[in-house]
């Protein structure tokens, strides 16, 4: 699968803005994350599915709140 053919989804809390992240939702066992305002030109962060799930859990728990 190529990055440009992936199905990308914006973060649900981003609203209609374009300053957010997108996650590829059709990459088995991996999470591809990119900057939405750059689209296909954005560098892509690749994480394991388990690693990304752990990161999301930490974010939701407030671990990274300032």
N, C-alpha and C positions, 0 to 999 in steps of 0.2 A: 504494500500500500504506500502511496506517496502522500506527502504532506498536503499538497494541493487538492487531492481527491478525498481527503478525510472530511467527515461531517463534523463541523465545529459548532459549539454551543457557547454563548456568552454566559458569564456569571449571572445568576438569577437576581442578584442585588444591584446589578449595574444600571437597571432602568433602561432608558433609551439612549443614554450617553455612549460615547465611543472610547472612554478611558477606562478600560477594564481588561480582563483576561478572557480568553476563550480556551475551551478544553475540547480536544477531539474525543468524540464519544463512541467511536467505532473501531478502536484499536485494542484488540484483545490483550489483556495482561499488562498493558502500558497506559500511561497518561501522557498525552502530548499537550503542552500548554504554550500559548503564544499571546502576544500583545494585540488586542483587537484593532487598535488604530493603524497598525502596520499590515494587518492581513497576511497575505501570502509572502510578503517581504520580511515578516517578523522572524527572528530566530526562534527556534522551538526548544523548549525545555522538555526533556524526556525523563520520566520517572517510572518505576515499577508501579503496578496497580496497588500493591500493598503499601508501598512507601507514600504514594499520593493519598491513599485512604488515611494513613496515620497523620499526614500533614493536615488534611481537612479536619480530622478529629481534634487536633491541637488548636487549630484556628477557631473552631466552633466552641471549644472550651474556654477561650479567652487567653490562652497561653501567650499569644503574641500581642495582646492589647498593650497600649502604652499607658 
